[in-house]
Amino acid sequence: MKILVCISNVPDTTTKITFTDNNTQFNTAGVQFILNPYDEIALARAIELTDGGNGSVTVINVGEAATEPTIRKALAIGATDAVRINAKAHDAWYVAYQVAEYVKANSFDLILTGRESIDYNGSKVAGMLGELLDLPSVSIIKKLDIEGGNVTVEREIEGGKEILTIPLPIVAGCAEGVAEPKIPNMRGIMSARTKPLTIVEPIEVKNFSEVISYETPAPRGQVKLVSVDDTAKLVDLLHEEARVI
C-alpha cells in the first residue's frame, strides 16, 4: 500500500505573532516552526497501517527550503521518503493544486491530511484534493481502518457518529483519535538524514485570493465582577456590552 501524507510547516503555538510590510506579511524572524499537530496524527496512522513491510509512507510539503527541518522530522518519525514542492504556500487552493498534480503523476492508494493547519484553520485542502483528483474525500475523521480494498472511517456528526465504508483510493482529513502522535527515536533521527527527499518545481497556478492585511485580535478588556445577587446587572452586561444574548 502506498500512502501519501500532506504536511504543513506551522508556527509553534507559543510563538508571538507579528507582521511586516504594512501588515501584509507574516514576520518569520525568531519564529519556531513545527510539524502541524493534525498532520502528525495522520502520519502516525499511516505508519501504523504500513508497519511490518505492508507498504510505504511518503510525506509531501508545499514550501521553500526553510521547511526542510520539519520534513526531516516527519522522516525521523517513520515516513519512508519525502517530497517538497519548491514554492511558497500561498493558500489552500494553491497547496491542493500542487499536491494533486504530483498525485496524478505518482498514484497512491490513500491520501491523508490533517483536519486543518493550526495557523489558518481552514480545513480546505482535503476537500479540494478530492475534487481535483475525482476521489471520495471525508473530513473530519476520528477513526480509520482498512480491510481488503476498503477503508472504514468514523466521524462525529450532530447527535452521534457517522461510519462510512469506501473503496480505495480516498482522501481523508484526520483529527484526534485517529492515532497517537509518535516521538522520533535516535534510530529514526539518524536514518532521516539519508532518506530520500525529492524537490519538485511547482506548476503555474492562477491565484484566486490575495492577502490585504493581517491583524491581531483585540486585547482582552478588564474583568467586571457582578454580585451573585445582582442578576439584572449581569443580564444587562451580557446583552448591552458582550452582545451574547
Contacts in CASP RR format, 6 or more apart in sequence:
PFRMAT RR
TARGET T0000
AUTHOR 0000-0000-0000
METHOD contacts of the structure
MODEL  1
MKILVCISNVPDTTTKITFTDNNTQFNTAGVQFILNPYDEIALARAIELT
DGGNGSVTVINVGEAATEPTIRKALAIGATDAVRINAKAHDAWYVAYQVA
EYVKANSFDLILTGRESIDYNGSKVAGMLGELLDLPSVSIIKKLDIEGGN
VTVEREIEGGKEILTIPLPIVAGCAEGVAEPKIPNMRGIMSARTKPLTIV
EPIEVKNFSEVISYETPAPRGQVKLVSVDDTAKLVDLLHEEARVI
1 49 0 8 1.000
1 50 0 8 1.000
1 54 0 8 1.000
1 55 0 8 1.000
1 56 0 8 1.000
1 109 0 8 1.000
1 110 0 8 1.000
1 146 0 8 1.000
2 55 0 8 1.000
2 56 0 8 1.000
2 58 0 8 1.000
2 107 0 8 1.000
2 108 0 8 1.000
2 109 0 8 1.000
2 110 0 8 1.000
3 46 0 8 1.000
3 49 0 8 1.000
3 50 0 8 1.000
3 55 0 8 1.000
3 56 0 8 1.000
3 57 0 8 1.000
3 58 0 8 1.000
3 108 0 8 1.000
3 109 0 8 1.000
3 110 0 8 1.000
3 111 0 8 1.000
3 112 0 8 1.000
4 57 0 8 1.000
4 58 0 8 1.000
4 59 0 8 1.000
4 60 0 8 1.000
4 99 0 8 1.000
4 103 0 8 1.000
4 108 0 8 1.000
4 110 0 8 1.000
4 111 0 8 1.000
4 112 0 8 1.000
5 39 0 8 1.000
5 42 0 8 1.000
5 43 0 8 1.000
5 46 0 8 1.000
5 57 0 8 1.000
5 58 0 8 1.000
5 59 0 8 1.000
5 60 0 8 1.000
5 74 0 8 1.000
5 79 0 8 1.000
5 111 0 8 1.000
5 112 0 8 1.000
5 113 0 8 1.000
6 39 0 8 1.000
6 42 0 8 1.000
6 59 0 8 1.000
6 60 0 8 1.000
6 61 0 8 1.000
6 95 0 8 1.000
6 99 0 8 1.000
6 111 0 8 1.000
6 112 0 8 1.000
6 113 0 8 1.000
6 114 0 8 1.000
6 125 0 8 1.000
6 129 0 8 1.000
7 35 0 8 1.000
7 36 0 8 1.000
7 39 0 8 1.000
7 43 0 8 1.000
7 59 0 8 1.000
7 60 0 8 1.000
7 61 0 8 1.000
7 70 0 8 1.000
7 71 0 8 1.000
7 74 0 8 1.000
8 35 0 8 1.000
8 36 0 8 1.000
8 39 0 8 1.000
8 61 0 8 1.000
8 89 0 8 1.000
8 117 0 8 1.000
8 119 0 8 1.000
9 33 0 8 1.000
9 34 0 8 1.000
9 35 0 8 1.000
9 36 0 8 1.000
9 61 0 8 1.000
9 63 0 8 1.000
9 66 0 8 1.000
9 67 0 8 1.000
9 70 0 8 1.000
10 33 0 8 1.000
10 34 0 8 1.000
10 35 0 8 1.000
10 36 0 8 1.000
10 117 0 8 1.000
10 118 0 8 1.000
10 119 0 8 1.000
11 17 0 8 1.000
11 31 0 8 1.000
11 32 0 8 1.000
11 33 0 8 1.000
11 34 0 8 1.000
11 119 0 8 1.000
12 31 0 8 1.000
12 32 0 8 1.000
12 33 0 8 1.000
12 34 0 8 1.000
13 118 0 8 1.000
14 32 0 8 1.000
15 31 0 8 1.000
15 32 0 8 1.000
17 26 0 8 1.000
17 27 0 8 1.000
17 216 0 8 1.000
18 27 0 8 1.000
19 25 0 8 1.000
19 26 0 8 1.000
19 27 0 8 1.000
19 213 0 8 1.000
19 214 0 8 1.000
20 26 0 8 1.000
20 27 0 8 1.000
22 213 0 8 1.000
23 213 0 8 1.000
23 214 0 8 1.000
23 215 0 8 1.000
24 211 0 8 1.000
24 212 0 8 1.000
24 213 0 8 1.000
24 214 0 8 1.000
26 214 0 8 1.000
28 66 0 8 1.000
33 66 0 8 1.000
33 67 0 8 1.000
33 69 0 8 1.000
33 70 0 8 1.000
34 70 0 8 1.000
35 43 0 8 1.000
35 70 0 8 1.000
35 73 0 8 1.000
35 74 0 8 1.000
36 114 0 8 1.000
36 117 0 8 1.000
36 118 0 8 1.000
37 118 0 8 1.000
37 181 0 8 1.000
38 113 0 8 1.000
38 114 0 8 1.000
38 115 0 8 1.000
38 116 0 8 1.000
38 117 0 8 1.000
38 118 0 8 1.000
38 174 0 8 1.000
38 175 0 8 1.000
39 74 0 8 1.000
39 113 0 8 1.000
39 114 0 8 1.000
39 117 0 8 1.000
40 77 0 8 1.000
40 181 0 8 1.000
40 182 0 8 1.000
41 114 0 8 1.000
41 174 0 8 1.000
41 175 0 8 1.000
41 176 0 8 1.000
41 177 0 8 1.000
41 178 0 8 1.000
41 179 0 8 1.000
41 180 0 8 1.000
41 181 0 8 1.000
42 112 0 8 1.000
42 113 0 8 1.000
42 114 0 8 1.000
42 172 0 8 1.000
42 173 0 8 1.000
42 174 0 8 1.000
42 178 0 8 1.000
42 179 0 8 1.000
43 57 0 8 1.000
43 59 0 8 1.000
43 74 0 8 1.000
43 77 0 8 1.000
43 78 0 8 1.000
43 79 0 8 1.000
43 112 0 8 1.000
43 181 0 8 1.000
43 182 0 8 1.000
44 77 0 8 1.000
44 178 0 8 1.000
44 179 0 8 1.000
44 180 0 8 1.000
44 181 0 8 1.000
44 182 0 8 1.000
45 112 0 8 1.000
45 144 0 8 1.000
45 174 0 8 1.000
45 178 0 8 1.000
45 179 0 8 1.000
46 57 0 8 1.000
46 79 0 8 1.000
46 110 0 8 1.000
46 112 0 8 1.000
47 57 0 8 1.000
47 77 0 8 1.000
47 78 0 8 1.000
47 79 0 8 1.000
47 182 0 8 1.000
48 179 0 8 1.000
49 110 0 8 1.000
49 146 0 8 1.000
50 56 0 8 1.000
50 57 0 8 1.000
50 80 0 8 1.000
55 80 0 8 1.000
56 80 0 8 1.000
56 81 0 8 1.000
57 78 0 8 1.000
57 79 0 8 1.000
57 80 0 8 1.000
58 79 0 8 1.000
58 80 0 8 1.000
58 81 0 8 1.000
58 82 0 8 1.000
58 83 0 8 1.000
58 108 0 8 1.000
59 71 0 8 1.000
59 74 0 8 1.000
59 75 0 8 1.000
59 79 0 8 1.000
59 81 0 8 1.000
59 82 0 8 1.000
59 83 0 8 1.000
60 82 0 8 1.000
60 83 0 8 1.000
60 84 0 8 1.000
60 85 0 8 1.000
60 99 0 8 1.000
60 102 0 8 1.000
61 67 0 8 1.000
61 70 0 8 1.000
61 71 0 8 1.000
61 82 0 8 1.000
61 83 0 8 1.000
61 84 0 8 1.000
61 85 0 8 1.000
62 84 0 8 1.000
62 85 0 8 1.000
62 87 0 8 1.000
62 89 0 8 1.000
62 94 0 8 1.000
62 95 0 8 1.000
62 98 0 8 1.000
62 99 0 8 1.000
62 202 0 8 1.000
63 84 0 8 1.000
63 85 0 8 1.000
63 86 0 8 1.000
63 87 0 8 1.000
63 88 0 8 1.000
63 89 0 8 1.000
64 86 0 8 1.000
64 87 0 8 1.000
64 88 0 8 1.000
65 84 0 8 1.000
65 86 0 8 1.000
67 84 0 8 1.000
68 84 0 8 1.000
68 197 0 8 1.000
71 82 0 8 1.000
71 84 0 8 1.000
71 197 0 8 1.000
72 82 0 8 1.000
72 192 0 8 1.000
72 193 0 8 1.000
72 197 0 8 1.000
73 184 0 8 1.000
73 192 0 8 1.000
74 82 0 8 1.000
75 81 0 8 1.000
75 82 0 8 1.000
75 188 0 8 1.000
75 191 0 8 1.000
75 192 0 8 1.000
75 195 0 8 1.000
75 197 0 8 1.000
76 184 0 8 1.000
76 188 0 8 1.000
76 189 0 8 1.000
76 191 0 8 1.000
76 192 0 8 1.000
77 182 0 8 1.000
77 183 0 8 1.000
77 184 0 8 1.000
77 188 0 8 1.000
78 182 0 8 1.000
78 184 0 8 1.000
78 188 0 8 1.000
79 195 0 8 1.000
80 195 0 8 1.000
81 195 0 8 1.000
81 196 0 8 1.000
81 197 0 8 1.000
81 198 0 8 1.000
82 195 0 8 1.000
82 196 0 8 1.000
82 197 0 8 1.000
82 198 0 8 1.000
83 102 0 8 1.000
83 197 0 8 1.000
83 198 0 8 1.000
83 199 0 8 1.000
83 200 0 8 1.000
84 197 0 8 1.000
84 198 0 8 1.000
84 199 0 8 1.000
84 200 0 8 1.000
85 98 0 8 1.000
85 99 0 8 1.000
85 102 0 8 1.000
85 200 0 8 1.000
85 201 0 8 1.000
85 202 0 8 1.000
86 199 0 8 1.000
86 200 0 8 1.000
86 201 0 8 1.000
86 202 0 8 1.000
87 94 0 8 1.000
87 98 0 8 1.000
87 201 0 8 1.000
87 202 0 8 1.000
89 95 0 8 1.000
90 207 0 8 1.000
90 209 0 8 1.000
91 207 0 8 1.000
91 208 0 8 1.000
91 209 0 8 1.000
92 120 0 8 1.000
92 122 0 8 1.000
92 124 0 8 1.000
92 125 0 8 1.000
92 128 0 8 1.000
93 124 0 8 1.000
93 128 0 8 1.000
93 205 0 8 1.000
93 208 0 8 1.000
93 209 0 8 1.000
94 205 0 8 1.000
94 207 0 8 1.000
95 125 0 8 1.000
96 124 0 8 1.000
96 125 0 8 1.000
96 127 0 8 1.000
96 128 0 8 1.000
96 129 0 8 1.000
96 132 0 8 1.000
97 128 0 8 1.000
97 132 0 8 1.000
97 203 0 8 1.000
97 205 0 8 1.000
98 202 0 8 1.000
98 203 0 8 1.000
98 205 0 8 1.000
99 125 0 8 1.000
99 129 0 8 1.000
100 128 0 8 1.000
100 129 0 8 1.000
100 130 0 8 1.000
100 132 0 8 1.000
100 133 0 8 1.000
101 203 0 8 1.000
102 200 0 8 1.000
103 111 0 8 1.000
103 129 0 8 1.000
103 133 0 8 1.000
104 133 0 8 1.000
107 169 0 8 1.000
108 169 0 8 1.000
109 168 0 8 1.000
109 169 0 8 1.000
110 146 0 8 1.000
110 151 0 8 1.000
110 168 0 8 1.000
110 169 0 8 1.000
110 170 0 8 1.000
110 172 0 8 1.000
111 129 0 8 1.000
111 133 0 8 1.000
111 135 0 8 1.000
111 169 0 8 1.000
111 170 0 8 1.000
111 171 0 8 1.000
111 172 0 8 1.000
112 171 0 8 1.000
112 172 0 8 1.000
112 173 0 8 1.000
112 174 0 8 1.000
113 125 0 8 1.000
113 126 0 8 1.000
113 129 0 8 1.000
113 171 0 8 1.000
113 172 0 8 1.000
113 173 0 8 1.000
113 174 0 8 1.000
114 126 0 8 1.000
114 173 0 8 1.000
114 174 0 8 1.000
114 175 0 8 1.000
115 123 0 8 1.000
115 126 0 8 1.000
115 139 0 8 1.000
115 140 0 8 1.000
115 173 0 8 1.000
115 174 0 8 1.000
115 175 0 8 1.000
116 122 0 8 1.000
116 123 0 8 1.000
123 139 0 8 1.000
123 140 0 8 1.000
126 137 0 8 1.000
126 138 0 8 1.000
126 139 0 8 1.000
126 171 0 8 1.000
126 172 0 8 1.000
126 173 0 8 1.000
127 137 0 8 1.000
127 139 0 8 1.000
127 171 0 8 1.000
129 135 0 8 1.000
129 137 0 8 1.000
129 171 0 8 1.000
130 136 0 8 1.000
130 137 0 8 1.000
130 171 0 8 1.000
131 137 0 8 1.000
133 171 0 8 1.000
135 169 0 8 1.000
135 170 0 8 1.000
135 171 0 8 1.000
136 166 0 8 1.000
136 170 0 8 1.000
136 171 0 8 1.000
137 170 0 8 1.000
137 171 0 8 1.000
137 172 0 8 1.000
137 173 0 8 1.000
138 153 0 8 1.000
138 155 0 8 1.000
138 164 0 8 1.000
138 166 0 8 1.000
138 170 0 8 1.000
138 171 0 8 1.000
138 172 0 8 1.000
138 173 0 8 1.000
139 155 0 8 1.000
139 172 0 8 1.000
139 173 0 8 1.000
140 155 0 8 1.000
140 156 0 8 1.000
140 173 0 8 1.000
140 174 0 8 1.000
140 175 0 8 1.000
141 153 0 8 1.000
141 154 0 8 1.000
141 155 0 8 1.000
141 172 0 8 1.000
141 173 0 8 1.000
141 174 0 8 1.000
141 175 0 8 1.000
141 178 0 8 1.000
142 154 0 8 1.000
142 155 0 8 1.000
142 156 0 8 1.000
142 161 0 8 1.000
142 175 0 8 1.000
142 176 0 8 1.000
142 177 0 8 1.000
142 178 0 8 1.000
143 152 0 8 1.000
143 153 0 8 1.000
143 154 0 8 1.000
143 177 0 8 1.000
143 178 0 8 1.000
144 151 0 8 1.000
144 152 0 8 1.000
144 153 0 8 1.000
144 154 0 8 1.000
144 172 0 8 1.000
144 174 0 8 1.000
144 178 0 8 1.000
145 151 0 8 1.000
145 152 0 8 1.000
145 153 0 8 1.000
146 152 0 8 1.000
146 168 0 8 1.000
149 167 0 8 1.000
149 168 0 8 1.000
150 165 0 8 1.000
150 166 0 8 1.000
150 167 0 8 1.000
150 168 0 8 1.000
151 165 0 8 1.000
151 166 0 8 1.000
151 167 0 8 1.000
151 168 0 8 1.000
151 170 0 8 1.000
151 172 0 8 1.000
152 163 0 8 1.000
152 164 0 8 1.000
152 165 0 8 1.000
152 166 0 8 1.000
153 163 0 8 1.000
153 164 0 8 1.000
153 166 0 8 1.000
153 172 0 8 1.000
154 161 0 8 1.000
154 162 0 8 1.000
154 163 0 8 1.000
154 164 0 8 1.000
155 161 0 8 1.000
155 162 0 8 1.000
155 164 0 8 1.000
156 162 0 8 1.000
184 192 0 8 1.000
224 237 0 8 1.000
226 233 0 8 1.000
226 234 0 8 1.000
226 237 0 8 1.000
227 233 0 8 1.000
235 245 0 8 1.000
238 244 0 8 1.000
238 245 0 8 1.000
239 245 0 8 1.000
END
